[in-house]
Amino acid sequence: MDRMLSTQEVANRLAVDAKTVRRYLRQGKLSGSRIGRDYRIPESAVASLLRRTSPTAAGTAVPSCVVTAVVNQKGGVGKTTSTFNTAVGLHKLGRRVLMVDLDPQASLSVSAGIPVAHLKASVYQALLDEAVDPLPIIRETLSGVDILPATIDLAAAEVELVNVTLRELVLRDLLAKLRPRYDHIVIDCPPSLGLLTINALAAADQVLIPLECEYLATRGLTLLMQTLDKVRSRLNRDLRIAGILPTMFDGRTTHAKEILGELRTAFPGQVFEEPIKLSVRVKEAPAAGLSIFDYDPNHDVARAYARLAQEVDRG
């Protein structure tokens, strides 16, 4: 007879938290019956899930978690929007996704519907105290992805981390605790090349660079590339560029088309094929705490981010 397991027993077997098990049940990855406030899950269903996610006889490795830092030292280029919608796009591909809000403005947390004013703990506490367990801080968003939220307290981290040993690697050590639980971790970085952004680059496998199709936005790209080279040489040799993402693209203007063409000439093979169009709907979605997928799923920008998520997922 098939033994029935509680949600927590299944979580222990899968090395995930109970919240993730409940999400698997909702997504149909696990089958089970609701009993009061808990579930009863057949042991055979857990074994089946483990077989699907374990190495095959041919020796195919389990895909490891990919950490993507969304970086540009210039503000207003679509970093937060791209972080949120890329993460939700990955989630819609069936991936386990965590967003990390590393910007003291907490725009990603607010966009995802997190009541930051009422948070008792955030990524700030997890960064500054290695004894803090980050799991209770993580919140699930209405879009289905998890988030390690930020508050204004994070503004103090740049100063407080200065005296920490190996201060550039604090985030990498924090994410090492979370990598086994996720397929993708997407980091929204602040609009600077300070210590928080350096931490993100040191912890990341790849970098996604949103860039507004406007002359002034392109001026800092060379400086960013130089910073990436320094991080690769000193902190993270495996860091790669996932691509440059043209954002706020207005195809009606000659200027935007010229900037896009110049980008593709200057950085061949590094610019994503489909730019993110300028759209009022994209600006409206965060006010509802939703991604563009949930706010207007048939919009051109939703389709563009879906294709971007596929490219990011392929690495």
N, C-alpha and C positions, 0 to 999 in steps of 0.2 A: 504494500500500500504506500502511495506517495506521501511522504512526510510534508506537513504544512509548516512554513516558517513565518515568523513575524517580520515586519519591516526592518527592525533593528538587526535581527539575525541575518537577513539578506544583505543589509548594509555592511555588516562585519565581514561576510564572505566575499563581497565584491570590493572591499576596501574603499567604500564611498560613504557619504552621509545618508541619513534616512530621507532627506529631501530629494536627493538624486534618485533613490529607489522609487519614490512616489512619482517622480517625473517619468521614469522608465515605464511605470504602470500606465500613466496617461498616454504615453507615446506608443504603447503596445509592444515595447521591447520585452516586457515581462507580463505574465498573466497572473491574476490573483482576484480574491474576493474581499469586499469591504466587510469588516466585522467591527461594528461600533466605530471608534476613531482610528482603528488600525486596519491592516490588511492581513490576509493569510495567503501566502504565496507558495505554490507547489515547489518542492525541492528540484523536481525535474525541469521546471521552467528556469530556475537559476543555473542549473547545470548546462542547459541549452544555451543560455546567454554567455556563459563562460567559454563554451566551445566556439561560439561565433567570434569572440574577442581574443582568443588565445592563439599562439603561433600554430601554423598548420604543420602537417607532417613534412611538407616540402621545405619547411624552415622559414616561412615568411614571418617577419617580425611584426609584433603589434605596433601600429603607428604610434609614435611618441607625440607628446604634446608640443605644439608649435606656438611659440610666443612671438607676437607681432607688436612692435612699437610703432605707433602712429605719431610721426614727428614732423614738426616744422617750427622754427623759432619765431616765425611771423604769426601773429594772431589773425583771426578772421578768415582763414583759408579753408575751413571746413574739416578741421581735425576731429572735433567732437562728433559732428554729424557722420563722418566717415567711420569713426570707431564704432559708434552705435549701430549703424546700418550694416556694416561689414559683419559685426558680431551676430546680429540677428539673421543675416543671410547665411552665415555658417550654421547657425542653429537650425534653420529651415532645411539644411542639407542633412540633418540628423546628428550633428556634432554636439558634443558637450562643450559649452563655451562660457568663459569667465571674462568679464570686462574689469579692468583695473583703472580707476579714476586717479590719476597722478597729478591732477591740476588743482591747486588750492581754490580756484574759482568754482570747483565742483559742478561744472556745467554738464558733464556726462551723467552724474548722479541725478541732477535735477531733470535732465532730458528723459531719463529712464523712469521718472516718477517717484524717486526716493525722497522722503521728507527729511532733508539733510539737517534742518534745524532741530530735529528731535532725536538725532542719532547720539547714542551714548559712546560709541566707539567707531573709528573709521580706519582707513589705511594708515593714518598718521600713527596711531598707537601700535599697529603691527610692525611698522618700520622702525620705530624708536625703541621698542622693547621686544627682543627676540623670544622672550618667555610668553608673549601674548599669542594665543591661538587665533589664527585668522578666520577659522571656519565659522564661529558664531557671528562674526562681523559681516559675512557675505549675505547679500539679500538677493532674492529672486525677483526679477522684473516682470511686468505685465507681458512683455514680449517673449518671455521664456528663458532668456539668458540670465546668468548670475552676474552680480557686480560686487566688487570690493569698493565701497563708496569712499568719497572724500568729503571733508568739511574744510572750513576756513582755517582750522588748526594746522592743516598741512603747510601753510605758509611759513610756519616756524621751523619746519623740518630742514630746510636748506641751511639754516644757521646751526641747528642742534646736531646735524649729521657731521659737521666739520670736525668735531672732536672724536668721532667714532672711528675705531680701527677698521681699515678697509671699507671706508664709507661709500665708495663707488659700487660696492657689491652687496649692499644691504637688501636691495629689492630682489636680487638674484637668489639670495638665501631664503627670502620669504616665499618666493614663487616655487622654490624647490619642494616646499611642503604641499603645494597645491597642484603641481604638474600631474601627478598620478590620477587626479580626479577629472581632468579635462583633456579634450582633444585640441582646443585652441584657447589661448589667453591673449586678449587684445588690450593694449595699454594706451590710454589717452594721455599724452604728454603735455606739459605746460608750454606756453609760447615763449620759450627761452632755451638756451643751451646750458643751463645751470646744472646743479648737482642732481636734481630729480630726473632730468632728462638723461644725464649721463648714466644714472642708475638703470633707467629703462633700456638704454642701449647696451649696457653691460649684461642685462638679464635676457635680452631678446635674441631670437634666432634670425629674425628678419625685420626690415624697416619698410613701412609704407609711408610715402611722402605725399600728402595732399598739397596741391599747389594751385592757387587761383590763377586763371588764365588772364593775367594782368601784369603789366611790366614791372611794377614795384614789387610784386610778390615773387618774381623770379630772381631778383637781385641777391637775395640771401641764400640761394640754392648752392652756390659755390662754397660759401662758408660752411653750410651744413655738410656737404660732401667731404670737406677737409676734416670736420669733426668726426665723421664716420670713419675716416682713414685712421685718425688718432686712436679712436676706441678700438678699432680692429688690431692695431699694432700693440696696444698696451693692456687692453682689458678683455677683448672678446674677438679672437681671431676668426671665429666661424660666422660672425655677423654678415648677413647678406642684404642686398636691397631687393625687396619684393617688387618694387616698382614706384614710379612717380604717377600720382593720380591727378589728372587735370580736373579741377572743380570749378563750380560757378561759371560754367562755360556758356556763353551767349553766342550761339551760332549765327545770329543776325549781324554781328559786328565783324568788320574786317580785322580789327585789333586782336580779338580773341582767337581768330583763325591763324593770324600771323604768329602769335605767341605759341600756340599749339604746334605749329609747324617748326618753329625754332627749337622748341623743346625736343621734338622727335629727331631733329638734326643733331643737336648738341649731345643728346643722351640716347643714341640708337639702341633699340631693344629694351629700354628701361621705362618707357612710358606706356601705361595701359592704353589699350586700343580705344576704349570707349570712355569719353569724358563724362563727368557728372554735370548735367545741365543746370543752369540757374533756374530756380523754381521757388515760388511762394509756398507751395505745399510742403516742401522740405523744411521751411522755416516755421510753419504752423505745427508740424507734428510734435516737436518737443514740448510745446505748451500743453499738449494732451498726454504727455508722458509716454508717447508711442514712437516706434520707428516708422519710417515711410511704408514699410511692408504692412503694418497694421493700420496705418492712417489712410493710405491710398494705394492698395496693393497693385492696381493696374497702371499706376503712373510710370512714365518713362524712366524716372530716377529709380524707382523700385526695381525695374528690370535691369537697369545698369548696375545697381549694387548687388543684385542676385548673380550677375555674371562676374562681378569683381570677387564675390565670395567664392565662387567656383575656382577662380584663378588662385586666390590665396590658399584655398584648401589643397590645391595640387602642389603648392609650394614652388 
